Amino acid sequence: VYTNLIKLENDPTKMIGLVALMEDVTEIRKLEKIRSDFVANVSHELKTPLTSISGFVETLKSGAIEDEDTKNRFLDIIDIETQRLARLIDDILTLSEIESSQHKMLNQQILSSEVLKEVEEMMEPIASNKEIQLTFTIDTNLPMIYGNRDWFKQMFINLIDNAIKYTLSGGKVQLTAYKKYNNIIISVKDTGIGIPKKDIPRLFERFYRVDKARSRKVGGTGLGLAIVKHIVLSLKGKIRVNSEQGKGTEFTVIIPIEG
Ligand code: ADP
């Protein structure tokens, strides 16, 4: 609490009032903590692939390069780790852009059926590569919504990408989009491994993973759902998760139709 005496200019001895300024520092402290945790996490996440890359380069330089098989195996690992690094940097930049630029083209007309078809075309080869059946059921006359078109698309790329990553071969991933009252409802449902109940509240935190090793194996960065959460917020929407371990998961995005 800051207090200040207000005095008359021509008579500094006379007090005419008192100003008290109160500031809730707990919220500021909390935000500072989130930010510094994020910086620490980012550094750690970037260092992991870098350490691996420099380790394998060193081993190659000190002789492993002579053996053709070993060389190829190590080069493959270096390749995978480099791609992971690139994905991480992309996701960090996307997240900070979405978080910081509150007014960046947030009023574009989005014809969701058109954008979702683009997502389907993009994700279909990835699904069929893993022998997962991908189905999109989109109502034909979905009303226009307003927001950033690229972000809207990114949100469903992330949700479908996760659904494919965490579903075994032979499984199904289904996107359904329809209008209900004044909302557009889009759900992404899979027949995958599911999420334990205790993890659901923390799912949208940056770098939170249910199973770190599995996320790493399937090429996750731990930022996909944090990005989704911020895009949903930019559309003034909501997101719900329904999941059962061993059965599957459903993410439902609810976006209000404005005006
Ligand atoms: P990641 O890059 O690790 O996939 P995300 O932020 O996209 O990070 O997701 C966070 C965690 O939520 C994942 O590591 C995974 O454990 C869990 N998850 C997300 N989507 C699904 C899904 N469809 N099925 C099962 N688990 C999921």
py3Dmol code that shows the C-alpha trace and the ligand (Angstrom):
import py3Dmol

protein = """\
ATOM      1  CA  VAL A   1       0.000   0.000   0.000  1.00  0.00           C
ATOM      2  CA  TYR A   2       1.411   3.348  -1.020  1.00  0.00           C
ATOM      3  CA  THR A   3       0.208   6.450   0.764  1.00  0.00           C
ATOM      4  CA  ASN A   4       0.887  10.002  -0.121  1.00  0.00           C
ATOM      5  CA  LEU A   5       0.045  13.272   1.536  1.00  0.00           C
ATOM      6  CA  ILE A   6      -1.314  15.973  -0.679  1.00  0.00           C
ATOM      7  CA  LYS A   7      -0.229  19.400   0.421  1.00  0.00           C
ATOM      8  CA  LEU A   8      -1.133  22.862  -0.747  1.00  0.00           C
ATOM      9  CA  GLU A   9       1.561  24.252  -2.989  1.00  0.00           C
ATOM     10  CA  ASN A  10       1.565  27.704  -1.467  1.00  0.00           C
ATOM     11  CA  ASP A  11       1.409  26.359   2.063  1.00  0.00           C
ATOM     12  CA  PRO A  12       3.350  23.069   2.379  1.00  0.00           C
ATOM     13  CA  THR A  13       2.378  22.704   6.020  1.00  0.00           C
ATOM     14  CA  LYS A  14      -1.326  22.373   5.276  1.00  0.00           C
ATOM     15  CA  MET A  15      -2.586  18.972   4.307  1.00  0.00           C
ATOM     16  CA  ILE A  16      -5.679  18.811   2.120  1.00  0.00           C
ATOM     17  CA  GLY A  17      -5.987  15.115   1.534  1.00  0.00           C
ATOM     18  CA  LEU A  18      -4.574  11.646   1.555  1.00  0.00           C
ATOM     19  CA  VAL A  19      -4.093   9.336  -1.427  1.00  0.00           C
ATOM     20  CA  ALA A  20      -3.823   5.627  -0.891  1.00  0.00           C
ATOM     21  CA  LEU A  21      -2.944   3.316  -3.742  1.00  0.00           C
ATOM     22  CA  MET A  22      -3.470  -0.366  -3.231  1.00  0.00           C
ATOM     23  CA  GLU A  23      -2.127  -2.980  -5.541  1.00  0.00           C
ATOM     24  CA  ASP A  24      -2.729  -6.697  -5.427  1.00  0.00           C
ATOM     25  CA  VAL A  25       0.775  -8.077  -5.828  1.00  0.00           C
ATOM     26  CA  THR A  26      -0.195 -11.725  -5.486  1.00  0.00           C
ATOM     27  CA  GLU A  27      -1.526 -11.832  -9.082  1.00  0.00           C
ATOM     28  CA  ILE A  28       1.633 -10.136 -10.403  1.00  0.00           C
ATOM     29  CA  ARG A  29       3.843 -12.544  -8.436  1.00  0.00           C
ATOM     30  CA  LYS A  30       1.889 -15.484  -9.838  1.00  0.00           C
ATOM     31  CA  LEU A  31       2.369 -14.261 -13.418  1.00  0.00           C
ATOM     32  CA  GLU A  32       6.078 -13.658 -12.798  1.00  0.00           C
ATOM     33  CA  LYS A  33       6.412 -17.202 -11.483  1.00  0.00           C
ATOM     34  CA  ILE A  34       4.609 -18.673 -14.527  1.00  0.00           C
ATOM     35  CA  ARG A  35       6.908 -16.690 -16.815  1.00  0.00           C
ATOM     36  CA  SER A  36      10.127 -17.703 -15.078  1.00  0.00           C
ATOM     37  CA  ASP A  37       9.029 -21.356 -14.903  1.00  0.00           C
ATOM     38  CA  PHE A  38       8.341 -21.179 -18.640  1.00  0.00           C
ATOM     39  CA  VAL A  39      11.818 -19.788 -19.402  1.00  0.00           C
ATOM     40  CA  ALA A  40      13.400 -22.556 -17.289  1.00  0.00           C
ATOM     41  CA  ASN A  41      11.279 -25.207 -19.044  1.00  0.00           C
ATOM     42  CA  VAL A  42      12.063 -23.842 -22.496  1.00  0.00           C
ATOM     43  CA  SER A  43      15.792 -23.887 -21.771  1.00  0.00           C
ATOM     44  CA  HIS A  44      15.575 -27.451 -20.536  1.00  0.00           C
ATOM     45  CA  GLU A  45      13.450 -28.611 -23.487  1.00  0.00           C
ATOM     46  CA  LEU A  46      15.843 -27.006 -25.997  1.00  0.00           C
ATOM     47  CA  LYS A  47      18.925 -28.372 -24.296  1.00  0.00           C
ATOM     48  CA  THR A  48      17.785 -31.993 -24.390  1.00  0.00           C
ATOM     49  CA  PRO A  49      17.908 -32.426 -28.200  1.00  0.00           C
ATOM     50  CA  LEU A  50      20.977 -30.189 -28.442  1.00  0.00           C
ATOM     51  CA  THR A  51      22.911 -32.327 -25.958  1.00  0.00           C
ATOM     52  CA  SER A  52      21.954 -35.421 -27.891  1.00  0.00           C
ATOM     53  CA  ILE A  53      22.994 -33.887 -31.241  1.00  0.00           C
ATOM     54  CA  SER A  54      26.370 -32.694 -29.976  1.00  0.00           C
ATOM     55  CA  GLY A  55      26.994 -36.056 -28.263  1.00  0.00           C
ATOM     56  CA  PHE A  56      26.427 -38.016 -31.458  1.00  0.00           C
ATOM     57  CA  VAL A  57      28.479 -35.570 -33.532  1.00  0.00           C
ATOM     58  CA  GLU A  58      31.369 -35.978 -31.080  1.00  0.00           C
ATOM     59  CA  THR A  59      31.132 -39.778 -31.207  1.00  0.00           C
ATOM     60  CA  LEU A  60      31.109 -39.688 -35.010  1.00  0.00           C
ATOM     61  CA  LYS A  61      34.147 -37.419 -35.042  1.00  0.00           C
ATOM     62  CA  SER A  62      36.082 -39.676 -32.723  1.00  0.00           C
ATOM     63  CA  GLY A  63      35.876 -42.697 -35.011  1.00  0.00           C
ATOM     64  CA  ALA A  64      32.284 -43.967 -35.275  1.00  0.00           C
ATOM     65  CA  ILE A  65      32.114 -42.436 -38.751  1.00  0.00           C
ATOM     66  CA  GLU A  66      34.322 -45.268 -40.043  1.00  0.00           C
ATOM     67  CA  ASP A  67      31.565 -47.837 -39.554  1.00  0.00           C
ATOM     68  CA  GLU A  68      28.849 -47.432 -42.188  1.00  0.00           C
ATOM     69  CA  ASP A  69      25.960 -48.839 -40.070  1.00  0.00           C
ATOM     70  CA  THR A  70      26.840 -46.908 -36.945  1.00  0.00           C
ATOM     71  CA  LYS A  71      27.301 -43.745 -38.976  1.00  0.00           C
ATOM     72  CA  ASN A  72      23.842 -44.052 -40.583  1.00  0.00           C
ATOM     73  CA  ARG A  73      22.174 -44.840 -37.276  1.00  0.00           C
ATOM     74  CA  PHE A  74      23.756 -41.824 -35.603  1.00  0.00           C
ATOM     75  CA  LEU A  75      22.947 -39.533 -38.536  1.00  0.00           C
ATOM     76  CA  ASP A  76      19.299 -40.639 -38.330  1.00  0.00           C
ATOM     77  CA  ILE A  77      19.211 -39.744 -34.634  1.00  0.00           C
ATOM     78  CA  ILE A  78      20.789 -36.357 -35.346  1.00  0.00           C
ATOM     79  CA  ASP A  79      18.166 -35.814 -38.043  1.00  0.00           C
ATOM     80  CA  ILE A  80      15.270 -36.692 -35.690  1.00  0.00           C
ATOM     81  CA  GLU A  81      16.620 -34.487 -32.892  1.00  0.00           C
ATOM     82  CA  THR A  82      17.130 -31.569 -35.307  1.00  0.00           C
ATOM     83  CA  GLN A  83      13.516 -31.875 -36.428  1.00  0.00           C
ATOM     84  CA  ARG A  84      12.378 -31.956 -32.807  1.00  0.00           C
ATOM     85  CA  LEU A  85      14.319 -28.766 -32.151  1.00  0.00           C
ATOM     86  CA  ALA A  86      12.707 -27.090 -35.157  1.00  0.00           C
ATOM     87  CA  ARG A  87       9.215 -28.161 -34.025  1.00  0.00           C
ATOM     88  CA  LEU A  88       9.866 -26.874 -30.525  1.00  0.00           C
ATOM     89  CA  ILE A  89      11.015 -23.487 -31.780  1.00  0.00           C
ATOM     90  CA  ASP A  90       7.993 -23.271 -34.107  1.00  0.00           C
ATOM     91  CA  ASP A  91       5.607 -24.095 -31.253  1.00  0.00           C
ATOM     92  CA  ILE A  92       7.256 -21.651 -28.843  1.00  0.00           C
ATOM     93  CA  LEU A  93       6.975 -18.877 -31.438  1.00  0.00           C
ATOM     94  CA  THR A  94       3.350 -19.760 -32.254  1.00  0.00           C
ATOM     95  CA  LEU A  95       2.410 -19.791 -28.577  1.00  0.00           C
ATOM     96  CA  SER A  96       4.049 -16.440 -27.844  1.00  0.00           C
ATOM     97  CA  GLU A  97       2.441 -14.889 -30.939  1.00  0.00           C
ATOM     98  CA  ILE A  98      -1.020 -16.084 -29.928  1.00  0.00           C
ATOM     99  CA  GLU A  99      -0.535 -14.979 -26.334  1.00  0.00           C
ATOM    100  CA  SER A 100       0.888 -11.561 -27.037  1.00  0.00           C
ATOM    101  CA  SER A 101      -0.780 -10.156 -30.151  1.00  0.00           C
ATOM    102  CA  GLN A 102      -4.264  -9.643 -28.848  1.00  0.00           C
ATOM    103  CA  HIS A 103      -5.404  -7.758 -31.920  1.00  0.00           C
ATOM    104  CA  LYS A 104      -3.639  -9.585 -34.711  1.00  0.00           C
ATOM    105  CA  MET A 105      -6.221 -10.117 -37.474  1.00  0.00           C
ATOM    106  CA  LEU A 106      -8.736 -11.370 -34.986  1.00  0.00           C
ATOM    107  CA  ASN A 107     -11.659 -10.354 -37.106  1.00  0.00           C
ATOM    108  CA  GLN A 108     -11.234 -12.387 -40.251  1.00  0.00           C
ATOM    109  CA  GLN A 109     -14.274 -14.161 -41.612  1.00  0.00           C
ATOM    110  CA  ILE A 110     -13.890 -17.860 -41.042  1.00  0.00           C
ATOM    111  CA  LEU A 111     -15.905 -20.292 -43.070  1.00  0.00           C
ATOM    112  CA  SER A 112     -15.280 -23.213 -40.748  1.00  0.00           C
ATOM    113  CA  SER A 113     -16.482 -25.905 -43.168  1.00  0.00           C
ATOM    114  CA  GLU A 114     -13.901 -24.747 -45.712  1.00  0.00           C
ATOM    115  CA  VAL A 115     -11.036 -24.589 -43.180  1.00  0.00           C
ATOM    116  CA  LEU A 116     -11.944 -27.997 -41.737  1.00  0.00           C
ATOM    117  CA  LYS A 117     -11.845 -29.540 -45.225  1.00  0.00           C
ATOM    118  CA  GLU A 118      -8.314 -28.173 -45.607  1.00  0.00           C
ATOM    119  CA  VAL A 119      -7.395 -29.787 -42.275  1.00  0.00           C
ATOM    120  CA  GLU A 120      -8.862 -33.094 -43.462  1.00  0.00           C
ATOM    121  CA  GLU A 121      -6.816 -33.040 -46.671  1.00  0.00           C
ATOM    122  CA  MET A 122      -3.688 -32.242 -44.726  1.00  0.00           C
ATOM    123  CA  MET A 123      -4.126 -34.885 -42.011  1.00  0.00           C
ATOM    124  CA  GLU A 124      -5.496 -37.738 -44.146  1.00  0.00           C
ATOM    125  CA  PRO A 125      -2.059 -38.962 -45.353  1.00  0.00           C
ATOM    126  CA  ILE A 126      -0.710 -38.928 -41.770  1.00  0.00           C
ATOM    127  CA  ALA A 127      -3.681 -40.980 -40.548  1.00  0.00           C
ATOM    128  CA  SER A 128      -3.573 -43.509 -43.372  1.00  0.00           C
ATOM    129  CA  ASN A 129       0.172 -43.862 -42.896  1.00  0.00           C
ATOM    130  CA  LYS A 130      -0.630 -45.206 -39.421  1.00  0.00           C
ATOM    131  CA  GLU A 131      -3.658 -47.140 -40.645  1.00  0.00           C
ATOM    132  CA  ILE A 132      -6.050 -44.963 -38.730  1.00  0.00           C
ATOM    133  CA  GLN A 133      -9.471 -44.254 -40.167  1.00  0.00           C
ATOM    134  CA  LEU A 134     -10.054 -40.506 -40.279  1.00  0.00           C
ATOM    135  CA  THR A 135     -13.641 -39.272 -40.773  1.00  0.00           C
ATOM    136  CA  PHE A 136     -14.902 -35.700 -40.982  1.00  0.00           C
ATOM    137  CA  THR A 137     -18.633 -35.024 -40.653  1.00  0.00           C
ATOM    138  CA  ILE A 138     -19.259 -31.341 -41.253  1.00  0.00           C
ATOM    139  CA  ASP A 139     -22.707 -29.713 -41.436  1.00  0.00           C
ATOM    140  CA  THR A 140     -23.018 -27.935 -44.759  1.00  0.00           C
ATOM    141  CA  ASN A 141     -24.455 -24.628 -43.600  1.00  0.00           C
ATOM    142  CA  LEU A 142     -22.316 -23.689 -40.620  1.00  0.00           C
ATOM    143  CA  PRO A 143     -22.547 -19.936 -39.994  1.00  0.00           C
ATOM    144  CA  MET A 144     -19.568 -17.643 -40.383  1.00  0.00           C
ATOM    145  CA  ILE A 145     -17.425 -17.008 -37.317  1.00  0.00           C
ATOM    146  CA  TYR A 146     -14.846 -14.275 -36.736  1.00  0.00           C
ATOM    147  CA  GLY A 147     -11.258 -14.718 -35.626  1.00  0.00           C
ATOM    148  CA  ASN A 148      -7.826 -15.495 -36.975  1.00  0.00           C
ATOM    149  CA  ARG A 149      -8.224 -18.034 -39.782  1.00  0.00           C
ATOM    150  CA  ASP A 150      -4.711 -19.529 -39.481  1.00  0.00           C
ATOM    151  CA  TRP A 151      -5.088 -20.040 -35.749  1.00  0.00           C
ATOM    152  CA  PHE A 152      -8.498 -21.643 -36.176  1.00  0.00           C
ATOM    153  CA  LYS A 153      -6.917 -24.104 -38.606  1.00  0.00           C
ATOM    154  CA  GLN A 154      -3.927 -24.710 -36.302  1.00  0.00           C
ATOM    155  CA  MET A 155      -6.256 -25.623 -33.435  1.00  0.00           C
ATOM    156  CA  PHE A 156      -7.762 -28.557 -35.340  1.00  0.00           C
ATOM    157  CA  ILE A 157      -4.430 -29.607 -36.815  1.00  0.00           C
ATOM    158  CA  ASN A 158      -3.148 -29.933 -33.232  1.00  0.00           C
ATOM    159  CA  LEU A 159      -6.209 -31.818 -31.972  1.00  0.00           C
ATOM    160  CA  ILE A 160      -6.262 -34.254 -34.913  1.00  0.00           C
ATOM    161  CA  ASP A 161      -2.488 -34.667 -34.742  1.00  0.00           C
ATOM    162  CA  ASN A 162      -2.759 -35.626 -31.055  1.00  0.00           C
ATOM    163  CA  ALA A 163      -5.678 -37.966 -31.738  1.00  0.00           C
ATOM    164  CA  ILE A 164      -3.553 -39.766 -34.345  1.00  0.00           C
ATOM    165  CA  LYS A 165      -0.434 -39.772 -32.131  1.00  0.00           C
ATOM    166  CA  TYR A 166      -2.206 -41.282 -29.142  1.00  0.00           C
ATOM    167  CA  THR A 167      -4.262 -43.867 -31.037  1.00  0.00           C
ATOM    168  CA  LEU A 168      -2.885 -47.231 -32.072  1.00  0.00           C
ATOM    169  CA  SER A 169      -2.913 -48.449 -35.670  1.00  0.00           C
ATOM    170  CA  GLY A 170      -6.308 -49.741 -36.699  1.00  0.00           C
ATOM    171  CA  GLY A 171      -8.101 -47.127 -34.575  1.00  0.00           C
ATOM    172  CA  LYS A 172     -10.466 -44.330 -35.546  1.00  0.00           C
ATOM    173  CA  VAL A 173     -10.398 -40.544 -35.367  1.00  0.00           C
ATOM    174  CA  GLN A 174     -13.550 -38.628 -36.050  1.00  0.00           C
ATOM    175  CA  LEU A 175     -14.254 -34.899 -36.360  1.00  0.00           C
ATOM    176  CA  THR A 176     -17.833 -33.665 -36.167  1.00  0.00           C
ATOM    177  CA  ALA A 177     -18.941 -30.067 -36.687  1.00  0.00           C
ATOM    178  CA  TYR A 178     -22.450 -28.694 -36.254  1.00  0.00           C
ATOM    179  CA  LYS A 179     -24.399 -25.677 -35.026  1.00  0.00           C
ATOM    180  CA  LYS A 180     -26.303 -25.753 -31.753  1.00  0.00           C
ATOM    181  CA  TYR A 181     -28.177 -22.678 -30.466  1.00  0.00           C
ATOM    182  CA  ASN A 182     -25.705 -19.813 -30.854  1.00  0.00           C
ATOM    183  CA  ASN A 183     -22.593 -21.942 -31.023  1.00  0.00           C
ATOM    184  CA  ILE A 184     -20.564 -23.974 -33.428  1.00  0.00           C
ATOM    185  CA  ILE A 185     -19.601 -27.259 -31.816  1.00  0.00           C
ATOM    186  CA  ILE A 186     -16.616 -29.139 -33.168  1.00  0.00           C
ATOM    187  CA  SER A 187     -15.538 -32.375 -31.566  1.00  0.00           C
ATOM    188  CA  VAL A 188     -12.492 -34.529 -32.203  1.00  0.00           C
ATOM    189  CA  LYS A 189     -12.955 -38.072 -30.957  1.00  0.00           C
ATOM    190  CA  ASP A 190     -10.493 -40.938 -31.021  1.00  0.00           C
ATOM    191  CA  THR A 191     -10.375 -44.577 -30.009  1.00  0.00           C
ATOM    192  CA  GLY A 192      -6.912 -44.151 -28.495  1.00  0.00           C
ATOM    193  CA  ILE A 193      -5.133 -44.760 -25.211  1.00  0.00           C
ATOM    194  CA  GLY A 194      -7.176 -42.220 -23.236  1.00  0.00           C
ATOM    195  CA  ILE A 195      -6.099 -39.891 -20.439  1.00  0.00           C
ATOM    196  CA  PRO A 196      -6.131 -40.684 -16.689  1.00  0.00           C
ATOM    197  CA  LYS A 197      -8.672 -38.543 -14.774  1.00  0.00           C
ATOM    198  CA  LYS A 198      -6.026 -37.017 -12.520  1.00  0.00           C
ATOM    199  CA  ASP A 199      -4.120 -35.573 -15.493  1.00  0.00           C
ATOM    200  CA  ILE A 200      -7.061 -33.851 -17.176  1.00  0.00           C
ATOM    201  CA  PRO A 201      -6.951 -30.603 -15.117  1.00  0.00           C
ATOM    202  CA  ARG A 202      -3.299 -30.001 -16.084  1.00  0.00           C
ATOM    203  CA  LEU A 203      -3.527 -31.041 -19.734  1.00  0.00           C
ATOM    204  CA  PHE A 204      -3.495 -27.504 -21.154  1.00  0.00           C
ATOM    205  CA  GLU A 205      -0.408 -26.388 -19.231  1.00  0.00           C
ATOM    206  CA  ARG A 206       2.733 -25.765 -21.232  1.00  0.00           C
ATOM    207  CA  PHE A 207       5.006 -28.808 -21.379  1.00  0.00           C
ATOM    208  CA  TYR A 208       2.616 -30.962 -19.365  1.00  0.00           C
ATOM    209  CA  ARG A 209       2.546 -34.551 -20.623  1.00  0.00           C
ATOM    210  CA  VAL A 210       0.836 -37.593 -19.174  1.00  0.00           C
ATOM    211  CA  ASP A 211       3.727 -39.790 -20.250  1.00  0.00           C
ATOM    212  CA  LYS A 212       6.876 -37.910 -21.172  1.00  0.00           C
ATOM    213  CA  ALA A 213       8.593 -40.867 -22.845  1.00  0.00           C
ATOM    214  CA  ARG A 214       5.563 -41.630 -25.005  1.00  0.00           C
ATOM    215  CA  SER A 215       5.167 -37.979 -26.013  1.00  0.00           C
ATOM    216  CA  ARG A 216       8.834 -37.908 -27.003  1.00  0.00           C
ATOM    217  CA  LYS A 217       8.527 -41.125 -28.973  1.00  0.00           C
ATOM    218  CA  VAL A 218       5.618 -39.809 -31.026  1.00  0.00           C
ATOM    219  CA  GLY A 219       7.389 -36.484 -31.590  1.00  0.00           C
ATOM    220  CA  GLY A 220       5.403 -34.277 -29.186  1.00  0.00           C
ATOM    221  CA  THR A 221       6.608 -30.912 -27.914  1.00  0.00           C
ATOM    222  CA  GLY A 222       4.235 -30.618 -24.956  1.00  0.00           C
ATOM    223  CA  LEU A 223       2.902 -27.315 -26.306  1.00  0.00           C
ATOM    224  CA  GLY A 224       0.121 -28.496 -28.644  1.00  0.00           C
ATOM    225  CA  LEU A 225      -2.731 -28.188 -26.155  1.00  0.00           C
ATOM    226  CA  ALA A 226      -1.399 -24.943 -24.627  1.00  0.00           C
ATOM    227  CA  ILE A 227      -1.599 -23.482 -28.146  1.00  0.00           C
ATOM    228  CA  VAL A 228      -5.133 -24.882 -28.559  1.00  0.00           C
ATOM    229  CA  LYS A 229      -6.228 -23.325 -25.254  1.00  0.00           C
ATOM    230  CA  HIS A 230      -5.038 -19.853 -26.255  1.00  0.00           C
ATOM    231  CA  ILE A 231      -6.686 -20.083 -29.681  1.00  0.00           C
ATOM    232  CA  VAL A 232      -9.973 -21.115 -28.056  1.00  0.00           C
ATOM    233  CA  LEU A 233      -9.680 -18.085 -25.751  1.00  0.00           C
ATOM    234  CA  SER A 234      -9.042 -15.786 -28.731  1.00  0.00           C
ATOM    235  CA  LEU A 235     -12.350 -17.034 -30.194  1.00  0.00           C
ATOM    236  CA  LYS A 236     -14.122 -16.485 -26.838  1.00  0.00           C
ATOM    237  CA  GLY A 237     -14.867 -20.195 -26.857  1.00  0.00           C
ATOM    238  CA  LYS A 238     -14.616 -23.123 -24.496  1.00  0.00           C
ATOM    239  CA  ILE A 239     -13.006 -26.533 -24.676  1.00  0.00           C
ATOM    240  CA  ARG A 240     -14.064 -29.718 -22.899  1.00  0.00           C
ATOM    241  CA  VAL A 241     -12.326 -33.040 -22.512  1.00  0.00           C
ATOM    242  CA  ASN A 242     -13.929 -36.384 -22.043  1.00  0.00           C
ATOM    243  CA  SER A 243     -11.698 -39.390 -21.773  1.00  0.00           C
ATOM    244  CA  GLU A 244     -11.569 -42.951 -20.647  1.00  0.00           C
ATOM    245  CA  GLN A 245      -8.305 -44.844 -20.330  1.00  0.00           C
ATOM    246  CA  GLY A 246      -7.972 -47.594 -22.884  1.00  0.00           C
ATOM    247  CA  LYS A 247     -11.146 -46.471 -24.675  1.00  0.00           C
ATOM    248  CA  GLY A 248     -10.468 -43.054 -26.152  1.00  0.00           C
ATOM    249  CA  THR A 249     -10.687 -39.294 -25.838  1.00  0.00           C
ATOM    250  CA  GLU A 250     -12.985 -36.561 -27.072  1.00  0.00           C
ATOM    251  CA  PHE A 251     -12.100 -32.867 -27.180  1.00  0.00           C
ATOM    252  CA  THR A 252     -15.085 -30.582 -27.790  1.00  0.00           C
ATOM    253  CA  VAL A 253     -14.595 -26.984 -28.873  1.00  0.00           C
ATOM    254  CA  ILE A 254     -17.565 -24.641 -28.444  1.00  0.00           C
ATOM    255  CA  ILE A 255     -17.346 -21.358 -30.320  1.00  0.00           C
ATOM    256  CA  PRO A 256     -20.009 -18.667 -29.967  1.00  0.00           C
ATOM    257  CA  ILE A 257     -21.430 -17.229 -33.162  1.00  0.00           C
ATOM    258  CA  GLU A 258     -21.230 -13.472 -32.719  1.00  0.00           C
ATOM    259  CA  GLY A 259     -23.815 -11.024 -33.940  1.00  0.00           C
TER     260      GLY A 259
END
"""
ligand_1 = """\
27
ADP
P 2.411 -33.388 -26.790
O 3.273 -32.662 -27.736
O 3.172 -34.116 -25.714
O 1.413 -34.249 -27.479
P 0.171 -31.673 -26.033
O 0.164 -30.367 -25.332
O -0.371 -31.695 -27.420
O 1.659 -32.224 -25.970
O -0.642 -32.707 -25.151
C -0.300 -32.851 -23.779
C -0.452 -34.303 -23.326
O -1.847 -34.646 -23.345
C 0.218 -35.320 -24.230
O 1.574 -35.502 -23.882
C -0.615 -36.567 -23.971
O -0.159 -37.199 -22.801
C -2.007 -36.014 -23.680
N -2.917 -36.082 -24.862
C -3.248 -35.077 -25.687
N -4.136 -35.472 -26.616
C -4.409 -36.774 -26.353
C -5.270 -37.757 -26.939
N -6.043 -37.486 -27.989
N -5.275 -39.002 -26.383
C -4.508 -39.292 -25.306
N -3.669 -38.409 -24.708
C -3.631 -37.161 -25.220
"""
view = py3Dmol.view(width=600, height=400)
view.addModel(protein, "pdb")
view.setStyle({"model": 0}, {"cartoon": {"style": "trace"}})
view.addModel(ligand_1, "xyz")
view.setStyle({"model": 1}, {"stick": {}})
view.zoomTo()
view.show()
